[in-house]
Amino acid sequence: MNKLLLLVMATATSASFAASAPNNDTVAYKNATQKAAAEYKSAKDACDAQSGTGKDVCIETAKVARANSEAQAAMQYRNDKKTMQKAQTEVADANYNLAKARCAPMTGADKSGCLDTAKSAHVAAVNDAKEGRQMADAAQTGIDCSSMTGADKVGCETRSKTAQARDTMADTMITTKVKTELLAEPSLKSLDVHVETTNGTVMLSGFVPSQAEVDKAVDVARNVKGVNKVQSSLRIK
């Protein structure tokens, strides 16, 4: 992947995960999505220097970056259930299309297995979006409302739920970024790598062909913005 595309994608995925209350700022949301669209156009144009499968992967990678940026904007400026489900579904679709592009040059059983894995990952991601797991209502947030009453308690519980939703969404976005970077790494056959994130800790599991790929997958995950720690249960097949 050329340096220009890497620079554009880094910009597109560099939004902070710092906690801040959702403000339903329509203007800011529109500006953020317009910026994502402009960055996508630049990244897509940079793919013209390539051809064949390389160009297809380049374009789909740019689409993943755009979907991630738009999901981040939805979290920061909208954060309502319908918008978040739509944004997460679009991220899932973009990652699926990228995975299919990477499967395209394969043949026979390798291609079938690659496509089956991509499909399974897509179905799981879409189901997560539909179930609103990124907007879960109950988790440890560090906010204790038990001693409050009346309007104070209601307000506290609302803040607690909002904080948890932000944290869960941040973990979801980190997982998506790690998956994107693994797919974009040419030295990895990463479709067999499962990624989960909890409180900024990324957990890798699954199978890879060599210890070198184990080390590379851990290194790729560790360098994703927002990752605090990487735990690997990857096995060599």
Disulfide bonds with the S-S distance in Angstrom:
Cys47-Cys58 2.00
Cys103-Cys114 1.86
Cys145-Cys156 1.99
